[in-house]
Amino acid sequence: GGGRRLAHSGYGWWAVAPVGMFPERVVATKGGLSFGEPSPETPEAPEAGAAWRGRLSGHLFADSSRFAVAGDVTLTLERTGGGTRLAGRIENVVLAPLDAKSLHPEAVPAVPWRALALEAAPAEDGAWSGPVGLGAQDPGGAPAAPPVPHAFRGDWRAAAYGPDAGEIAGRLRLWTPLPDGADPRAEWPNQAVMVAGFGAVRAP
């Protein structure tokens, strides 16, 4: 909710439904995506200070539970030396609990979560990519949903679409690595995985 239709790009995520095996396994999330009409402008072409605003949506598997994820995206192009770097922030992030079998939202309020920081990255091969960090809990928000935020590792990738780089779409991933020596066949319920797509329109 709260987003707008993109003219030149798209973004999304997908989840693989639970798979019954012996022992039981759940393949929670598979990947994010962005697609569309590539921009004729190179990522370095937009002027420094240009900003794009839009939405993120995704899926989180944590502690054998599933959540839909949503938030507001702001991307900014920074000038550094002889080139540019793209950085971003995802705020007003909420997690909506999903029914584990149907993946339909449960009839409970969404839970506020921590902001996500897309750490600044230079353009390479026509796209930007870099690490993802989690920010502090919003003041006055509900208690942070599991898992423990500092346990996450993450990355993001995005590209420009449409004339004059009017849109940027991308994906991000967050995950909690299993401890060294852990047996993934038994320890997978202790691993959290999040995947999301985001799209943003250049601000006037």
C-alpha positions in Angstrom: 0.0 0.0 0.0 1.0 3.6 -0.5 3.0 3.0 -3.6 2.5 4.1 -7.2 2.6 2.3 -10.5 6.0 2.3 -12.2 6.2 3.2 -15.9 9.5 1.6 -16.9 10.4 -1.0 -14.3 9.1 -3.6 -11.9 10.2 -5.2 -8.7 9.1 -8.1 -6.6 9.9 -11.2 -4.5 8.8 -14.7 -4.4 8.5 -17.4 -1.7 8.5 -21.2 -2.1 5.7 -22.8 -0.2 6.5 -25.3 2.6 7.6 -28.7 1.3 6.8 -31.8 3.3 9.8 -34.2 3.5 11.3 -36.5 6.1 12.7 -34.9 8.0 10.4 -31.9 7.3 12.0 -29.0 5.6 10.7 -25.5 4.7 12.2 -23.6 1.8 11.2 -20.1 2.9 12.4 -17.6 0.4 14.1 -17.9 -3.0 15.1 -14.5 -4.4 14.2 -11.0 -5.3 14.0 -9.4 -8.7 13.9 -6.2 -10.7 13.2 -5.9 -14.4 12.1 -3.4 -17.0 13.3 -1.1 -19.8 17.0 -0.3 -19.1 17.8 3.4 -18.9 19.8 4.8 -21.8 21.7 6.9 -19.2 24.6 5.3 -17.4 24.3 5.1 -13.6 26.9 7.9 -13.4 24.9 10.3 -15.6 22.3 11.6 -13.1 23.6 14.6 -11.2 24.8 14.2 -7.6 22.0 14.9 -5.1 19.3 13.3 -7.3 16.8 11.3 -5.2 14.3 8.5 -5.9 11.4 7.6 -3.6 9.2 4.5 -3.6 8.3 1.3 -1.8 9.7 -2.1 -0.8 7.9 -5.3 -0.4 9.2 -8.7 0.6 9.0 -11.9 2.7 10.7 -12.9 6.0 11.0 -16.4 7.4 12.1 -16.4 11.0 11.7 -18.9 13.9 9.5 -21.0 11.7 7.2 -18.0 11.2 6.5 -16.0 8.0 6.0 -12.3 7.6 5.2 -10.0 4.7 7.6 -7.0 4.8 6.9 -3.4 3.5 8.6 0.0 3.8 9.3 3.4 2.3 12.4 3.7 0.1 14.6 6.8 -0.4 17.7 6.5 -2.7 20.2 9.3 -3.2 23.1 9.7 -5.6 26.3 11.0 -4.0 29.3 12.4 -5.8 32.6 10.9 -4.7 35.9 11.8 -6.4 35.5 11.1 -10.1 32.3 9.1 -9.9 29.0 8.6 -8.0 27.7 6.2 -5.4 24.1 5.3 -4.7 22.9 5.0 -1.1 19.5 4.4 0.4 17.3 4.0 3.4 14.1 2.0 3.9 12.0 3.4 6.8 8.6 2.8 8.2 9.3 -0.9 7.9 6.5 -3.2 9.1 6.1 -7.0 9.3 2.7 -8.5 8.8 2.4 -12.1 10.1 1.4 -14.7 7.5 -0.4 -18.0 7.9 2.4 -20.6 7.4 0.3 -22.8 5.2 -1.8 -20.4 3.1 0.6 -17.4 3.2 -2.4 -15.2 3.7 -2.1 -12.3 6.2 -3.3 -13.1 9.8 -5.9 -10.9 11.3 -3.4 -9.1 13.6 -1.8 -5.7 13.4 1.5 -5.3 11.6 4.6 -5.1 13.7 7.0 -2.1 13.3 10.6 -3.1 12.5 14.0 -1.5 12.1 15.0 0.7 9.3 17.3 -0.8 6.6 20.4 1.1 5.3 21.6 0.4 1.8 25.2 1.3 2.2 26.7 3.6 -0.6 28.1 1.7 -3.6 29.7 2.8 -6.9 28.2 1.8 -10.2 29.7 -1.3 -11.8 28.5 -3.1 -15.0 25.5 -0.8 -15.3 24.2 -1.3 -11.7 24.9 -0.6 -8.1 25.3 -3.1 -5.4 26.5 -3.2 -1.8 25.8 -4.4 1.8 22.7 -3.9 3.8 22.6 -2.8 7.5 19.8 -2.6 10.0 19.2 0.7 11.9 17.8 1.4 15.3 14.3 0.6 16.3 12.0 3.6 15.6 11.3 5.6 18.8 8.0 4.6 20.3 7.7 1.6 18.1 6.6 -1.9 19.2 9.3 -4.3 20.4 11.5 -5.5 17.5 10.2 -8.7 15.9 12.6 -11.7 15.8 15.3 -12.4 15.0 18.0 -10.4 16.7 18.9 -7.7 14.2 22.7 -7.7 14.6 22.7 -11.4 13.6 21.8 -10.5 10.0 24.1 -10.2 7.0 22.8 -8.7 3.7 23.3 -7.3 0.3 21.4 -5.2 -2.3 21.6 -4.6 -6.0 19.7 -2.0 -8.2 19.7 -0.6 -11.7 18.2 2.5 -13.4 15.3 2.2 -15.8 13.5 4.4 -18.3 14.5 7.8 -19.9 16.8 10.0 -17.8 17.1 7.2 -15.2 13.6 8.1 -14.1 13.2 4.9 -12.0 15.4 2.6 -10.0 14.4 -0.9 -9.1 16.3 -3.6 -7.2 16.4 -6.3 -4.7 17.9 -7.0 -1.3 18.5 -10.0 0.8 19.1 -10.5 4.6 20.0 -13.8 6.3 21.4 -15.1 9.5 24.3 -17.5 8.9 24.2 -20.8 10.7 27.1 -21.4 13.2 30.2 -23.1 12.0 29.7 -26.9 12.0 25.9 -26.7 12.2 23.9 -29.4 10.4 21.5 -27.4 8.1 19.2 -30.5 7.9 18.5 -30.0 11.6 19.3 -26.4 12.3 17.3 -24.7 9.4 14.5 -23.5 11.8 17.0 -21.3 13.6 18.0 -19.5 10.4 16.1 -16.3 9.3 15.9 -15.4 5.6 14.4 -12.2 4.1 14.1 -11.3 0.5 12.5 -8.2 -1.0 12.2 -6.1 -4.1 12.0 -2.3 -4.2 11.1 0.3 -6.8 11.5 4.1 -6.7 10.7 7.1 -8.9 12.9 10.1 -9.3 11.9 13.0 -7.1 11.1 16.3 -8.9 
